Amino acid sequence: MTAAHRAMAQLETWPNLVSGPPRCAVGQAFRTTEYEVVHFHSDYAADLHLTHTAIERLLPELRRSSAIRVTPGSAWLTVLLDCDADVELLLSLVSVALKAHGDARQRHPGAPCEWYGSAVPSPRAAVGMGAVTAATTPHGLVPAARRAMGRLIPHGHRPG
């Protein structure tokens, strides 16, 4: 079970969230009756709608985490999911997002997620192939190496 699956299993138990397809139609989303909160576009990352105000308030702390990617001007951030600590971080931030949305009294569907497929590692090589080859993964890197590389890149920069 991947870290993303562990996080989704936990979120399934939250009474104020329901799962379903996201507005962007890629992956799995969890939402309240009023807005989408978190999307899982891969087994390695989740996008969280935290709100502009909450991101601005928490930005110094968010930048300290190697698991978080903040896009300037966005109400969404990405949490890289590699281990149980990342899952706990995501769950804590989902709680913050629920409070932030409630405090803002936002009654509109919210901004759509700003998912960039190239920023998330692709699934492992096609089924049936015995080994992952550089030619079958983006940028010639296996997914684990791409995740590790992503943690070394300064915030606000994405691998090209």
C-alpha positions in Angstrom: 0.0 0.0 0.0 1.4 3.4 -1.0 1.5 6.5 1.2 -1.2 8.0 -1.0 -3.4 4.9 -0.4 -2.8 5.1 3.3 -3.8 8.8 3.3 -7.0 8.1 1.2 -8.0 5.3 3.6 -7.7 7.7 6.5 -9.7 10.5 4.7 -12.4 8.0 3.9 -13.2 7.8 7.6 -13.6 11.6 8.0 -17.3 12.4 8.3 -17.2 15.8 6.6 -15.4 14.5 3.5 -16.7 12.4 0.6 -14.6 10.8 -2.2 -15.2 10.9 -5.9 -13.7 12.1 -9.2 -12.1 15.6 -9.1 -13.3 18.5 -11.3 -10.1 18.1 -13.3 -11.1 14.5 -14.0 -7.7 13.0 -13.1 -7.3 10.8 -10.0 -9.3 10.8 -6.8 -10.7 13.8 -4.8 -12.1 14.4 -1.4 -14.6 17.2 -0.9 -17.1 18.7 1.4 -20.6 19.5 0.2 -19.3 22.9 -1.0 -15.7 22.5 -2.3 -12.9 20.2 -3.2 -10.2 19.9 -0.6 -7.6 17.4 -1.8 -6.8 15.5 -5.0 -4.6 12.4 -5.5 -3.3 12.5 -9.0 -0.7 9.8 -8.5 0.6 7.4 -5.8 3.3 9.9 -5.0 1.6 13.3 -4.5 -1.6 15.0 -3.5 -2.8 18.5 -4.3 -4.4 20.4 -1.5 -6.7 23.5 -1.8 -5.5 25.4 1.3 -6.7 28.9 0.3 -4.6 31.9 -0.5 -4.9 33.3 3.1 -3.8 30.1 4.8 -0.9 29.6 2.4 0.3 33.2 3.1 0.0 32.7 6.8 1.8 29.4 6.8 4.3 30.0 4.0 7.5 30.2 6.2 6.6 26.8 7.8 5.5 25.3 4.5 8.8 26.2 2.9 10.7 24.3 5.6 9.2 21.0 4.5 10.9 19.1 1.6 7.6 17.4 1.0 5.6 20.5 0.1 5.6 22.4 -3.2 4.0 25.9 -3.2 3.2 27.5 -6.5 3.3 31.4 -6.2 -0.2 32.9 -6.4 -2.0 29.6 -6.2 -4.5 28.5 -3.5 -3.3 24.9 -4.1 -0.1 23.3 -2.9 1.4 19.8 -3.6 2.4 17.4 -0.9 4.9 14.7 -2.0 4.0 11.4 -0.4 6.9 9.0 0.3 6.4 7.9 3.9 4.1 7.9 6.9 5.4 11.3 8.1 4.2 12.8 4.7 0.8 11.2 5.2 0.6 12.8 8.7 1.6 16.1 7.3 -1.0 15.9 4.6 -3.8 14.9 7.0 -2.8 17.9 9.3 -2.9 20.2 6.3 -6.3 18.9 5.3 -7.6 19.8 8.8 -6.1 23.3 8.3 -7.8 23.6 4.9 -11.2 22.6 6.3 -10.8 25.3 8.9 -9.5 27.9 6.5 -12.4 27.3 4.1 -14.9 27.5 7.0 -13.3 30.7 8.3 -13.4 32.3 4.8 -17.1 31.3 4.5 -16.4 30.3 0.9 -19.7 29.1 -0.6 -18.4 28.8 -4.2 -16.9 25.7 -5.7 -13.4 27.0 -5.4 -10.6 27.3 -7.9 -9.9 24.2 -9.9 -6.7 22.4 -9.1 -3.7 23.4 -11.1 -2.3 20.0 -11.7 0.7 19.7 -14.0 1.0 16.1 -15.1 4.8 16.5 -15.8 5.3 17.6 -12.1 4.1 14.3 -10.8 6.1 11.1 -11.4 4.5 8.8 -13.8 3.5 5.2 -12.9 6.1 2.6 -13.1 6.9 1.1 -16.5 4.2 -0.7 -18.4 2.9 -4.0 -17.0 4.7 -7.0 -18.3 8.1 -5.4 -18.5 10.5 -6.9 -16.0 12.5 -3.8 -15.3 12.0 -0.1 -15.4 14.1 1.4 -18.2 15.2 5.0 -18.6 13.4 5.2 -21.9 10.0 4.5 -20.3 10.0 7.2 -17.6 9.9 10.9 -18.0 13.2 12.7 -18.2 15.0 9.3 -18.1 14.5 8.8 -14.3 12.8 6.1 -12.5 9.9 7.4 -10.3 11.8 7.0 -6.9 14.7 9.0 -8.3 12.4 11.6 -9.6 10.7 12.0 -6.2 14.1 12.3 -4.5 15.3 14.8 -7.1 12.1 16.8 -6.5 12.9 17.2 -2.8 16.3 18.7 -3.7 14.9 21.3 -6.1 14.2 24.7 -4.4 10.6 25.6 -3.9 8.9 27.2 -6.9 11.0 25.3 -9.4 9.8 22.2 -11.2 11.9 19.8 -13.2 11.6 20.6 -16.9 
